Amino acid sequence: MSNRKPPVRALKDIGVPTALGSDFSPSTWVLSMQYIMELATYLLGMTP
């Protein structure tokens, strides 16, 4: 597992479309898209 964050700001600045999702894998038991959005907001600095 890497502690590096993706370059969200740089990708957004050059117009790369972004999508969030969860594959509900055995190691990541997340079903709530609201929680996925919260993680993107707090950890990656994205806006809802």
PQR file with spaces between the fields and no chain letter, atoms N, CA, C, O and H, PARSE charges and radii, in Angstrom:
ATOM       1  N    MET     1       0.837   -1.178    0.000 -0.4000 1.5000
ATOM       2  CA   MET     1       0.000    0.000    0.000 -0.0000 2.0000
ATOM       3  C    MET     1       0.881    1.240    0.000  0.5500 1.7000
ATOM       4  O    MET     1       1.875    1.311    0.723 -0.5500 1.4000
ATOM       5  N    SER     2       0.512    2.198   -0.804 -0.4000 1.5000
ATOM       6  CA   SER     2       1.301    3.415   -0.923 -0.0000 2.0000
ATOM       7  C    SER     2       0.641    4.557   -0.157  0.5500 1.7000
ATOM       8  O    SER     2      -0.585    4.648   -0.096 -0.5500 1.4000
ATOM       9  H    SER     2      -0.295    2.141   -1.392  0.4000 1.0000
ATOM      10  N    ASN     3       1.455    5.417    0.420 -0.4000 1.5000
ATOM      11  CA   ASN     3       0.942    6.599    1.107 -0.0000 2.0000
ATOM      12  C    ASN     3       0.880    7.806    0.182  0.5500 1.7000
ATOM      13  O    ASN     3       0.463    8.889    0.592 -0.5500 1.4000
ATOM      14  H    ASN     3       2.451    5.343    0.370  0.4000 1.0000
ATOM      15  N    ARG     4       1.297    7.618   -1.065 -0.4000 1.5000
ATOM      16  CA   ARG     4       1.274    8.727   -2.015 -0.0000 2.0000
ATOM      17  C    ARG     4      -0.150    9.008   -2.477  0.5500 1.7000
ATOM      18  O    ARG     4      -0.918    8.087   -2.756 -0.5500 1.4000
ATOM      19  H    ARG     4       1.636    6.739   -1.398  0.4000 1.0000
ATOM      20  N    LYS     5      -0.490   10.278   -2.555 -0.4000 1.5000
ATOM      21  CA   LYS     5      -1.804   10.680   -3.038 -0.0000 2.0000
ATOM      22  C    LYS     5      -1.727   10.962   -4.536  0.5500 1.7000
ATOM      23  O    LYS     5      -0.695   11.417   -5.030 -0.5500 1.4000
ATOM      24  H    LYS     5       0.134   11.026   -2.328  0.4000 1.0000
ATOM      25  N    PRO     6      -2.802   10.695   -5.253 -0.5600 1.5000
ATOM      26  CA   PRO     6      -2.786   11.020   -6.682  0.2800 2.0000
ATOM      27  C    PRO     6      -2.762   12.528   -6.885  0.5500 1.7000
ATOM      28  O    PRO     6      -3.237   13.268   -6.023 -0.5500 1.4000
ATOM      29  N    PRO     7      -2.223   13.000   -8.000 -0.5600 1.5000
ATOM      30  CA   PRO     7      -2.131   14.448   -8.252  0.2800 2.0000
ATOM      31  C    PRO     7      -3.476   15.014   -8.718  0.5500 1.7000
ATOM      32  O    PRO     7      -3.620   15.429   -9.868 -0.5500 1.4000
ATOM      33  N    VAL     8      -4.452   15.025   -7.816 -0.4000 1.5000
ATOM      34  CA   VAL     8      -5.819   15.425   -8.172 -0.0000 2.0000
ATOM      35  C    VAL     8      -5.863   16.833   -8.744  0.5500 1.7000
ATOM      36  O    VAL     8      -6.503   17.061   -9.771 -0.5500 1.4000
ATOM      37  H    VAL     8      -4.335   14.688   -6.882  0.4000 1.0000
ATOM      38  N    ARG     9      -5.203   17.771   -8.104 -0.4000 1.5000
ATOM      39  CA   ARG     9      -5.238   19.163   -8.563 -0.0000 2.0000
ATOM      40  C    ARG     9      -4.642   19.289   -9.966  0.5500 1.7000
ATOM      41  O    ARG     9      -5.217   19.963  -10.820 -0.5500 1.4000
ATOM      42  H    ARG     9      -4.684   17.586   -7.269  0.4000 1.0000
ATOM      43  N    ALA    10      -3.517   18.659  -10.209 -0.4000 1.5000
ATOM      44  CA   ALA    10      -2.881   18.735  -11.527 -0.0000 2.0000
ATOM      45  C    ALA    10      -3.767   18.113  -12.600  0.5500 1.7000
ATOM      46  O    ALA    10      -3.873   18.649  -13.703 -0.5500 1.4000
ATOM      47  H    ALA    10      -3.049   18.111   -9.515  0.4000 1.0000
ATOM      48  N    LEU    11      -4.398   16.999  -12.290 -0.4000 1.5000
ATOM      49  CA   LEU    11      -5.293   16.360  -13.247 -0.0000 2.0000
ATOM      50  C    LEU    11      -6.499   17.240  -13.546  0.5500 1.7000
ATOM      51  O    LEU    11      -6.913   17.366  -14.699 -0.5500 1.4000
ATOM      52  H    LEU    11      -4.312   16.564  -11.394  0.4000 1.0000
ATOM      53  N    LYS    12      -7.059   17.847  -12.505 -0.4000 1.5000
ATOM      54  CA   LYS    12      -8.207   18.732  -12.688 -0.0000 2.0000
ATOM      55  C    LYS    12      -7.821   19.959  -13.515  0.5500 1.7000
ATOM      56  O    LYS    12      -8.581   20.395  -14.380 -0.5500 1.4000
ATOM      57  H    LYS    12      -6.723   17.745  -11.569  0.4000 1.0000
ATOM      58  N    ASP    13      -6.643   20.508  -13.246 -0.4000 1.5000
ATOM      59  CA   ASP    13      -6.189   21.705  -13.952 -0.0000 2.0000
ATOM      60  C    ASP    13      -6.033   21.489  -15.453  0.5500 1.7000
ATOM      61  O    ASP    13      -6.213   22.423  -16.235 -0.5500 1.4000
ATOM      62  H    ASP    13      -6.026   20.154  -12.544  0.4000 1.0000
ATOM      63  N    ILE    14      -5.700   20.265  -15.863 -0.4000 1.5000
ATOM      64  CA   ILE    14      -5.558   20.001  -17.304 -0.0000 2.0000
ATOM      65  C    ILE    14      -6.824   19.391  -17.906  0.5500 1.7000
ATOM      66  O    ILE    14      -6.832   18.977  -19.065 -0.5500 1.4000
ATOM      67  H    ILE    14      -5.554   19.506  -15.228  0.4000 1.0000
ATOM      68  N    GLY    15      -7.901   19.339  -17.101 -0.4000 1.5000
ATOM      69  CA   GLY    15      -9.196   18.944  -17.630 -0.0000 2.0000
ATOM      70  C    GLY    15      -9.487   17.457  -17.695  0.5500 1.7000
ATOM      71  O    GLY    15     -10.355   17.031  -18.456 -0.5500 1.4000
ATOM      72  H    GLY    15      -7.895   19.676  -16.159  0.4000 1.0000
ATOM      73  N    VAL    16      -8.777   16.663  -16.912 -0.4000 1.5000
ATOM      74  CA   VAL    16      -9.019   15.225  -16.896 -0.0000 2.0000
ATOM      75  C    VAL    16     -10.315   14.940  -16.134  0.5500 1.7000
ATOM      76  O    VAL    16     -10.444   15.346  -14.979 -0.5500 1.4000
ATOM      77  H    VAL    16      -8.072   17.009  -16.294  0.4000 1.0000
ATOM      78  N    PRO    17     -11.286   14.244  -16.758 -0.5600 1.5000
ATOM      79  CA   PRO    17     -12.514   13.906  -16.034  0.2800 2.0000
ATOM      80  C    PRO    17     -12.214   12.932  -14.897  0.5500 1.7000
ATOM      81  O    PRO    17     -11.351   12.063  -15.022 -0.5500 1.4000
ATOM      82  N    THR    18     -12.930   13.084  -13.796 -0.4000 1.5000
ATOM      83  CA   THR    18     -12.689   12.258  -12.619 -0.0000 2.0000
ATOM      84  C    THR    18     -13.972   11.574  -12.192  0.5500 1.7000
ATOM      85  O    THR    18     -15.040   12.186  -12.192 -0.5500 1.4000
ATOM      86  H    THR    18     -13.631   13.790  -13.694  0.4000 1.0000
ATOM      87  N    ALA    19     -13.869   10.314  -11.831 -0.4000 1.5000
ATOM      88  CA   ALA    19     -15.019    9.567  -11.318 -0.0000 2.0000
ATOM      89  C    ALA    19     -14.599    8.865  -10.037  0.5500 1.7000
ATOM      90  O    ALA    19     -13.459    8.418   -9.907 -0.5500 1.4000
ATOM      91  H    ALA    19     -13.002    9.817  -11.830  0.4000 1.0000
ATOM      92  N    LEU    20     -15.509    8.772   -9.110 -0.4000 1.5000
ATOM      93  CA   LEU    20     -15.258    8.074   -7.855 -0.0000 2.0000
ATOM      94  C    LEU    20     -16.132    6.830   -7.813  0.5500 1.7000
ATOM      95  O    LEU    20     -17.227    6.812   -8.375 -0.5500 1.4000
ATOM      96  H    LEU    20     -16.435    9.135   -9.216  0.4000 1.0000
ATOM      97  N    GLY    21     -15.651    5.803   -7.153 -0.4000 1.5000
ATOM      98  CA   GLY    21     -16.449    4.595   -7.029 -0.0000 2.0000
ATOM      99  C    GLY    21     -15.845    3.642   -6.017  0.5500 1.7000
ATOM     100  O    GLY    21     -14.763    3.883   -5.482 -0.5500 1.4000
ATOM     101  H    GLY    21     -14.761    5.817   -6.697  0.4000 1.0000
ATOM     102  N    SER    22     -16.554    2.567   -5.765 -0.4000 1.5000
ATOM     103  CA   SER    22     -16.082    1.521   -4.873 -0.0000 2.0000
ATOM     104  C    SER    22     -16.348    0.181   -5.536  0.5500 1.7000
ATOM     105  O    SER    22     -17.439   -0.060   -6.052 -0.5500 1.4000
ATOM     106  H    SER    22     -17.433    2.372   -6.200  0.4000 1.0000
ATOM     107  N    ASP    23     -15.361   -0.675   -5.521 -0.4000 1.5000
ATOM     108  CA   ASP    23     -15.560   -1.993   -6.120 -0.0000 2.0000
ATOM     109  C    ASP    23     -16.008   -3.014   -5.079  0.5500 1.7000
ATOM     110  O    ASP    23     -16.182   -4.191   -5.395 -0.5500 1.4000
ATOM     111  H    ASP    23     -14.474   -0.479   -5.102  0.4000 1.0000
ATOM     112  N    PHE    24     -16.195   -2.566   -3.837 -0.4000 1.5000
ATOM     113  CA   PHE    24     -16.629   -3.431   -2.742 -0.0000 2.0000
ATOM     114  C    PHE    24     -15.783   -4.700   -2.670  0.5500 1.7000
ATOM     115  O    PHE    24     -16.303   -5.813   -2.593 -0.5500 1.4000
ATOM     116  H    PHE    24     -16.054   -1.610   -3.580  0.4000 1.0000
ATOM     117  N    SER    25     -14.475   -4.501   -2.698 -0.4000 1.5000
ATOM     118  CA   SER    25     -13.560   -5.634   -2.628 -0.0000 2.0000
ATOM     119  C    SER    25     -13.471   -6.159   -1.191  0.5500 1.7000
ATOM     120  O    SER    25     -13.829   -5.442   -0.256 -0.5500 1.4000
ATOM     121  H    SER    25     -14.053   -3.597   -2.761  0.4000 1.0000
ATOM     122  N    PRO    26     -13.004   -7.386   -1.001 -0.5600 1.5000
ATOM     123  CA   PRO    26     -12.911   -7.946    0.351  0.2800 2.0000
ATOM     124  C    PRO    26     -12.055   -7.122    1.316  0.5500 1.7000
ATOM     125  O    PRO    26     -12.273   -7.168    2.527 -0.5500 1.4000
ATOM     126  N    SER    27     -11.096   -6.378    0.798 -0.4000 1.5000
ATOM     127  CA   SER    27     -10.253   -5.574    1.685 -0.0000 2.0000
ATOM     128  C    SER    27     -10.815   -4.174    1.929  0.5500 1.7000
ATOM     129  O    SER    27     -10.301   -3.443    2.776 -0.5500 1.4000
ATOM     130  H    SER    27     -10.919   -6.340   -0.186  0.4000 1.0000
ATOM     131  N    THR    28     -11.866   -3.793    1.194 -0.4000 1.5000
ATOM     132  CA   THR    28     -12.463   -2.470    1.328 -0.0000 2.0000
ATOM     133  C    THR    28     -13.972   -2.605    1.370  0.5500 1.7000
ATOM     134  O    THR    28     -14.630   -2.591    0.330 -0.5500 1.4000
ATOM     135  H    THR    28     -12.283   -4.387    0.506  0.4000 1.0000
ATOM     136  N    TRP    29     -14.522   -2.734    2.557 -0.4000 1.5000
ATOM     137  CA   TRP    29     -15.960   -2.933    2.712 -0.0000 2.0000
ATOM     138  C    TRP    29     -16.676   -1.597    2.779  0.5500 1.7000
ATOM     139  O    TRP    29     -17.163   -1.200    3.838 -0.5500 1.4000
ATOM     140  H    TRP    29     -13.988   -2.745    3.402  0.4000 1.0000
ATOM     141  N    VAL    30     -16.742   -0.908    1.658 -0.4000 1.5000
ATOM     142  CA   VAL    30     -17.409    0.389    1.604 -0.0000 2.0000
ATOM     143  C    VAL    30     -18.535    0.318    0.580  0.5500 1.7000
ATOM     144  O    VAL    30     -18.288    0.092   -0.604 -0.5500 1.4000
ATOM     145  H    VAL    30     -16.346   -1.231    0.798  0.4000 1.0000
ATOM     146  N    LEU    31     -19.764    0.509    1.032 -0.4000 1.5000
ATOM     147  CA   LEU    31     -20.913    0.519    0.134 -0.0000 2.0000
ATOM     148  C    LEU    31     -21.477    1.921   -0.075  0.5500 1.7000
ATOM     149  O    LEU    31     -22.220    2.153   -1.028 -0.5500 1.4000
ATOM     150  H    LEU    31     -19.965    0.692    1.994  0.4000 1.0000
ATOM     151  N    SER    32     -21.134    2.848    0.800 -0.4000 1.5000
ATOM     152  CA   SER    32     -21.730    4.177    0.791 -0.0000 2.0000
ATOM     153  C    SER    32     -20.955    5.133   -0.123  0.5500 1.7000
ATOM     154  O    SER    32     -19.779    5.412    0.112 -0.5500 1.4000
ATOM     155  H    SER    32     -20.531    2.660    1.575  0.4000 1.0000
ATOM     156  N    MET    33     -21.629    5.633   -1.169 -0.4000 1.5000
ATOM     157  CA   MET    33     -20.983    6.628   -2.023 -0.0000 2.0000
ATOM     158  C    MET    33     -20.776    7.937   -1.264  0.5500 1.7000
ATOM     159  O    MET    33     -19.859    8.697   -1.576 -0.5500 1.4000
ATOM     160  H    MET    33     -22.584    5.407   -1.360  0.4000 1.0000
ATOM     161  N    GLN    34     -21.621    8.201   -0.273 -0.4000 1.5000
ATOM     162  CA   GLN    34     -21.429    9.394    0.554 -0.0000 2.0000
ATOM     163  C    GLN    34     -20.078    9.309    1.269  0.5500 1.7000
ATOM     164  O    GLN    34     -19.358   10.304    1.354 -0.5500 1.4000
ATOM     165  H    GLN    34     -22.366    7.584   -0.019  0.4000 1.0000
ATOM     166  N    TYR    35     -19.736    8.143    1.774 -0.4000 1.5000
ATOM     167  CA   TYR    35     -18.447    7.960    2.445 -0.0000 2.0000
ATOM     168  C    TYR    35     -17.287    8.104    1.450  0.5500 1.7000
ATOM     169  O    TYR    35     -16.259    8.697    1.777 -0.5500 1.4000
ATOM     170  H    TYR    35     -20.321    7.334    1.706  0.4000 1.0000
ATOM     171  N    ILE    36     -17.451    7.567    0.251 -0.4000 1.5000
ATOM     172  CA   ILE    36     -16.420    7.718   -0.790 -0.0000 2.0000
ATOM     173  C    ILE    36     -16.193    9.206   -1.080  0.5500 1.7000
ATOM     174  O    ILE    36     -15.053    9.651   -1.218 -0.5500 1.4000
ATOM     175  H    ILE    36     -18.286    7.084   -0.014  0.4000 1.0000
ATOM     176  N    MET    37     -17.284    9.967   -1.169 -0.4000 1.5000
ATOM     177  CA   MET    37     -17.161   11.406   -1.412 -0.0000 2.0000
ATOM     178  C    MET    37     -16.488   12.119   -0.238  0.5500 1.7000
ATOM     179  O    MET    37     -15.692   13.036   -0.440 -0.5500 1.4000
ATOM     180  H    MET    37     -18.209    9.606   -1.056  0.4000 1.0000
ATOM     181  N    GLU    38     -16.805   11.699    0.986 -0.4000 1.5000
ATOM     182  CA   GLU    38     -16.153   12.293    2.156 -0.0000 2.0000
ATOM     183  C    GLU    38     -14.653   12.033    2.132  0.5500 1.7000
ATOM     184  O    GLU    38     -13.861   12.933    2.409 -0.5500 1.4000
ATOM     185  H    GLU    38     -17.452   10.954    1.151  0.4000 1.0000
ATOM     186  N    LEU    39     -14.265   10.815    1.805 -0.4000 1.5000
ATOM     187  CA   LEU    39     -12.832   10.499    1.721 -0.0000 2.0000
ATOM     188  C    LEU    39     -12.144   11.333    0.648  0.5500 1.7000
ATOM     189  O    LEU    39     -11.046   11.844    0.869 -0.5500 1.4000
ATOM     190  H    LEU    39     -14.909   10.084    1.580  0.4000 1.0000
ATOM     191  N    ALA    40     -12.776   11.474   -0.500 -0.4000 1.5000
ATOM     192  CA   ALA    40     -12.196   12.280   -1.573 -0.0000 2.0000
ATOM     193  C    ALA    40     -12.058   13.734   -1.150  0.5500 1.7000
ATOM     194  O    ALA    40     -11.082   14.398   -1.500 -0.5500 1.4000
ATOM     195  H    ALA    40     -13.668   11.058   -0.679  0.4000 1.0000
ATOM     196  N    THR    41     -13.031   14.226   -0.399 -0.4000 1.5000
ATOM     197  CA   THR    41     -12.994   15.612    0.066 -0.0000 2.0000
ATOM     198  C    THR    41     -11.890   15.833    1.083  0.5500 1.7000
ATOM     199  O    THR    41     -11.091   16.760    0.949 -0.5500 1.4000
ATOM     200  H    THR    41     -13.823   13.687   -0.114  0.4000 1.0000
ATOM     201  N    TYR    42     -11.845   14.986    2.099 -0.4000 1.5000
ATOM     202  CA   TYR    42     -10.888   15.189    3.193 -0.0000 2.0000
ATOM     203  C    TYR    42      -9.471   14.737    2.859  0.5500 1.7000
ATOM     204  O    TYR    42      -8.507   15.404    3.235 -0.5500 1.4000
ATOM     205  H    TYR    42     -12.494   14.233    2.208  0.4000 1.0000
ATOM     206  N    LEU    43      -9.333   13.620    2.161 -0.4000 1.5000
ATOM     207  CA   LEU    43      -7.988   13.098    1.895 -0.0000 2.0000
ATOM     208  C    LEU    43      -7.356   13.662    0.622  0.5500 1.7000
ATOM     209  O    LEU    43      -6.137   13.817    0.554 -0.5500 1.4000
ATOM     210  H    LEU    43     -10.116   13.079    1.855  0.4000 1.0000
ATOM     211  N    LEU    44      -8.170   13.967   -0.379 -0.4000 1.5000
ATOM     212  CA   LEU    44      -7.625   14.391   -1.661 -0.0000 2.0000
ATOM     213  C    LEU    44      -7.889   15.847   -1.986  0.5500 1.7000
ATOM     214  O    LEU    44      -7.380   16.362   -2.982 -0.5500 1.4000
ATOM     215  H    LEU    44      -9.160   13.840   -0.324  0.4000 1.0000
ATOM     216  N    GLY    45      -8.685   16.525   -1.151 -0.4000 1.5000
ATOM     217  CA   GLY    45      -8.959   17.934   -1.390 -0.0000 2.0000
ATOM     218  C    GLY    45      -9.923   18.179   -2.533  0.5500 1.7000
ATOM     219  O    GLY    45      -9.981   19.289   -3.063 -0.5500 1.4000
ATOM     220  H    GLY    45      -9.098   16.107   -0.342  0.4000 1.0000
ATOM     221  N    MET    46     -10.683   17.163   -2.922 -0.4000 1.5000
ATOM     222  CA   MET    46     -11.654   17.332   -3.994 -0.0000 2.0000
ATOM     223  C    MET    46     -12.900   18.018   -3.432  0.5500 1.7000
ATOM     224  O    MET    46     -13.095   18.069   -2.218 -0.5500 1.4000
ATOM     225  H    MET    46     -10.636   16.262   -2.492  0.4000 1.0000
ATOM     226  N    THR    47     -13.734   18.540   -4.322 -0.4000 1.5000
ATOM     227  CA   THR    47     -14.987   19.154   -3.904 -0.0000 2.0000
ATOM     228  C    THR    47     -16.146   18.259   -4.351  0.5500 1.7000
ATOM     229  O    THR    47     -16.056   17.585   -5.377 -0.5500 1.4000
ATOM     230  H    THR    47     -13.576   18.498   -5.309  0.4000 1.0000
ATOM     231  N    PRO    48     -17.229   18.255   -3.579 -0.5600 1.5000
ATOM     232  CA   PRO    48     -18.375   17.423   -3.952  0.2800 2.0000
ATOM     233  C    PRO    48     -18.961   17.876   -5.270  0.5500 1.7000
ATOM     234  O    PRO    48     -19.935   17.291   -5.746 -0.5500 1.4000
